[in-house]
Amino acid sequence: MNIDFAYLLKVFPQVLLYLPTTLLLAVVSMIFAMILGLVLALLRESKITVLVKVIEFYISLFRGIPSLVQLFIIYFGLPQLFPALSDLTAMSAAIIGFSLKTSAYMAEIFRAALASVDWGQTEAGLSIGMNRSQIYRRIVLPQAMLNALPATGNTFISLIKDTSVAFALGVSELFAEGKMIAAESLRFFETFLVVGLIYWLVIIVYSRLQNWLEKKLNHSLQR
């Protein structure tokens, strides 16, 4: 097996230049997904049958359709139905697609996290005159968010890797750049090895940050 290590070192910084684009896609999409997912989870708590069924349909739809298909529908399909969206950029379409899909997973994560908080704490809050909004804001949500942190982190890791499909829309992120470099040099193994290593290093760094955050938050609650 002939691996060109000099080429690995040469191409690494070239691919690394596109890491900010990948992180931008992942972070912005995750922020929107967490906000929308939390809203959906809280609305499901309303127990309004029609609303719950609509949210369940939304979750089922976006969890069931592959990411690439969703991106194609948003970027290529929606402008045909709504001409006003013809100016939608590939980056914007990718963020919308990733946000909608990830929000479906986050809604389920937050729903389980909310259910994990003991109902007795809500009753205790009501007994001292707090309204439900205060109880959720001061008691339920802080605990639920901590309980949801591990699953949220895993979802974010998956999202970082999923951003690689944005190349199909023409977004120049890590995988897209690696694909172009490999096509030019014909050094496919070395190029995609570099791409894979960069993704791996990003996941390692994020995992360490998440572990640190979990320990810090747990310590704060125990004090």
C-alpha positions as CSV (number, residue, x, y, z in Angstrom):
1,M,0.0,0.0,0.0
2,N,1.4,3.3,-1.1
3,I,0.3,6.3,1.0
4,D,1.8,9.7,0.2
5,F,2.3,11.3,3.7
6,A,3.8,14.4,2.1
7,Y,0.5,14.8,0.2
8,L,-1.5,14.3,3.4
9,L,0.4,17.2,5.1
10,K,0.0,19.4,2.0
11,V,-3.7,18.9,1.6
12,F,-4.6,19.1,5.3
13,P,-4.5,22.9,5.5
14,Q,-6.4,23.2,2.2
15,V,-9.3,21.2,3.5
16,L,-9.1,22.8,6.9
17,L,-9.9,26.2,5.4
18,Y,-13.5,25.0,4.8
19,L,-14.1,23.9,8.4
20,P,-15.7,27.2,9.4
21,T,-18.4,26.7,6.7
22,T,-19.1,23.3,8.1
23,L,-19.3,24.6,11.7
24,L,-21.5,27.5,10.6
25,L,-23.9,25.1,9.0
26,A,-24.0,22.9,12.0
27,V,-24.1,25.6,14.8
28,V,-26.7,27.8,13.2
29,S,-28.9,24.9,12.2
30,M,-28.6,23.5,15.7
31,I,-29.6,26.8,17.3
32,F,-32.8,27.0,15.2
33,A,-33.5,23.3,15.7
34,M,-33.3,23.6,19.5
35,I,-35.6,26.6,19.6
36,L,-38.2,25.0,17.3
37,G,-37.8,21.6,19.0
38,L,-38.4,23.1,22.4
39,V,-41.5,25.0,21.1
40,L,-42.9,21.8,19.6
41,A,-42.2,19.8,22.9
42,L,-44.0,22.5,25.0
43,L,-46.9,22.6,22.6
44,R,-47.3,18.9,22.9
45,E,-47.7,19.4,26.6
46,S,-50.9,21.4,25.9
47,K,-52.7,18.1,25.3
48,I,-54.8,19.8,22.5
49,T,-55.6,16.8,20.4
50,V,-55.5,18.5,17.0
51,L,-52.2,20.3,17.8
52,V,-50.6,17.2,19.2
53,K,-51.5,15.3,16.0
54,V,-50.1,18.0,13.8
55,I,-46.8,18.0,15.7
56,E,-46.6,14.2,15.6
57,F,-47.1,14.4,11.8
58,Y,-44.3,17.0,11.6
59,I,-41.9,14.9,13.6
60,S,-42.7,11.7,11.6
61,L,-42.3,13.5,8.3
62,F,-39.0,15.1,8.9
63,R,-37.5,12.1,10.7
64,G,-38.7,9.8,7.9
65,I,-37.3,11.6,4.8
66,P,-33.6,11.4,4.2
67,S,-31.6,14.7,4.6
68,L,-30.5,14.8,1.0
69,V,-34.1,14.5,-0.3
70,Q,-35.3,17.2,2.1
71,L,-32.5,19.6,0.9
72,F,-33.5,18.9,-2.8
73,I,-37.1,19.6,-2.1
74,I,-36.3,22.9,-0.3
75,Y,-33.7,24.1,-2.8
76,F,-35.0,22.8,-6.1
77,G,-38.7,22.1,-5.4
78,L,-40.0,24.9,-3.3
79,P,-39.1,27.7,-5.8
80,Q,-41.3,26.0,-8.4
81,L,-44.3,26.3,-6.0
82,F,-43.3,29.7,-4.5
83,P,-41.5,31.9,-7.1
84,A,-40.5,34.3,-4.3
85,L,-38.1,31.6,-3.1
86,S,-36.2,31.6,-6.3
87,D,-33.5,33.7,-4.8
88,L,-32.9,31.2,-1.9
89,T,-29.2,30.5,-1.6
90,A,-27.7,27.0,-1.2
91,M,-26.4,27.9,2.2
92,S,-29.8,29.2,3.4
93,A,-31.6,26.1,1.9
94,A,-29.1,23.8,3.7
95,I,-29.6,25.6,7.1
96,I,-33.4,25.5,6.7
97,G,-33.3,21.8,5.8
98,F,-31.0,20.8,8.6
99,S,-32.9,22.9,11.1
100,L,-36.3,21.3,10.2
101,K,-35.0,17.8,10.3
102,T,-33.0,18.2,13.5
103,S,-35.9,20.0,15.2
104,A,-37.9,16.8,14.8
105,Y,-35.4,14.9,16.8
106,M,-34.9,17.7,19.3
107,A,-38.7,17.8,19.9
108,E,-38.6,14.2,21.0
109,I,-35.5,14.7,23.2
110,F,-37.1,17.7,24.9
111,R,-40.4,15.9,25.4
112,A,-38.6,13.0,27.2
113,A,-36.6,15.5,29.2
114,L,-39.7,17.4,30.3
115,A,-41.3,14.1,31.3
116,S,-38.3,13.1,33.3
117,V,-38.8,16.0,35.8
118,D,-40.8,14.7,38.8
119,W,-44.4,16.0,38.7
120,G,-44.2,16.5,42.5
121,Q,-42.0,19.6,41.9
122,T,-44.7,21.1,39.7
123,E,-47.3,20.4,42.5
124,A,-44.9,22.0,45.0
125,G,-44.6,25.1,42.9
126,L,-48.4,25.4,42.6
127,S,-48.8,24.9,46.3
128,I,-46.7,28.0,47.0
129,G,-48.6,30.2,44.6
130,M,-46.4,30.0,41.5
131,N,-48.1,29.9,38.1
132,R,-47.3,27.3,35.4
133,S,-45.1,29.7,33.5
134,Q,-43.0,30.4,36.5
135,I,-42.8,26.7,37.4
136,Y,-41.6,25.8,33.9
137,R,-39.1,28.7,33.7
138,R,-37.6,28.3,37.1
139,I,-38.0,24.6,38.0
140,V,-38.9,22.3,35.1
141,L,-36.9,23.7,32.2
142,P,-33.5,24.0,33.9
143,Q,-33.7,20.4,35.0
144,A,-35.1,19.2,31.7
145,M,-32.3,21.0,29.7
146,L,-29.7,19.2,31.9
147,N,-31.3,15.9,31.3
148,A,-31.5,16.5,27.6
149,L,-27.8,17.6,27.3
150,P,-26.3,14.1,26.5
151,A,-28.9,13.3,23.8
152,T,-28.6,16.9,22.4
153,G,-24.9,16.5,22.1
154,N,-25.2,13.2,20.2
155,T,-27.7,14.9,17.9
156,F,-25.3,17.8,17.3
157,I,-22.5,15.3,16.5
158,S,-24.7,13.7,13.9
159,L,-25.6,17.1,12.5
160,I,-21.9,18.0,12.1
161,K,-21.5,14.8,10.0
162,D,-24.7,15.3,8.1
163,T,-23.6,18.7,6.8
164,S,-21.5,16.8,4.3
165,V,-24.6,16.3,2.1
166,A,-24.8,20.0,1.6
167,F,-22.2,19.6,-1.1
168,A,-25.0,18.4,-3.3
169,L,-26.5,21.9,-3.3
170,G,-23.1,23.4,-4.2
171,V,-22.2,24.5,-0.7
172,S,-18.4,24.5,-0.4
173,E,-17.8,22.8,3.0
174,L,-15.3,20.2,4.1
175,F,-16.5,17.2,2.1
176,A,-17.2,19.3,-1.1
177,E,-13.7,20.7,-1.0
178,G,-12.2,17.3,-0.4
179,K,-14.2,15.9,-3.3
180,M,-12.8,18.6,-5.6
181,I,-9.2,18.2,-4.5
182,A,-9.5,14.4,-4.9
183,A,-10.9,14.8,-8.4
184,E,-8.0,17.1,-9.4
185,S,-5.2,15.1,-7.8
186,L,-6.7,11.6,-8.2
187,R,-5.4,10.9,-4.6
188,F,-8.7,9.8,-3.3
189,F,-7.6,7.8,-0.3
190,E,-5.3,10.4,1.1
191,T,-7.7,13.3,0.5
192,F,-10.8,11.6,2.0
193,L,-8.6,10.3,4.9
194,V,-7.8,14.0,5.6
195,V,-11.5,14.9,5.5
196,G,-12.4,12.1,7.8
197,L,-9.6,13.0,10.3
198,I,-10.8,16.6,10.4
199,Y,-14.4,15.5,11.2
200,W,-13.0,13.1,13.8
201,L,-10.9,15.8,15.5
202,V,-13.9,18.2,15.6
203,I,-16.0,15.5,17.2
204,I,-13.3,14.8,19.8
205,V,-13.0,18.5,20.7
206,Y,-16.8,18.9,21.0
207,S,-17.2,15.7,23.0
208,R,-14.6,17.0,25.6
209,L,-16.4,20.3,25.8
210,Q,-19.7,18.6,26.3
211,N,-18.3,16.3,29.1
212,W,-16.8,19.4,30.8
213,L,-20.2,21.2,30.6
214,E,-22.1,18.3,31.9
215,K,-19.8,17.9,34.9
216,K,-19.9,21.7,35.6
217,L,-23.7,21.8,35.5
218,N,-24.1,18.7,37.6
219,H,-21.7,20.2,40.2
220,S,-23.7,23.4,40.2
221,L,-27.0,21.6,40.9
222,Q,-25.5,19.5,43.7
223,R,-24.2,22.6,45.6
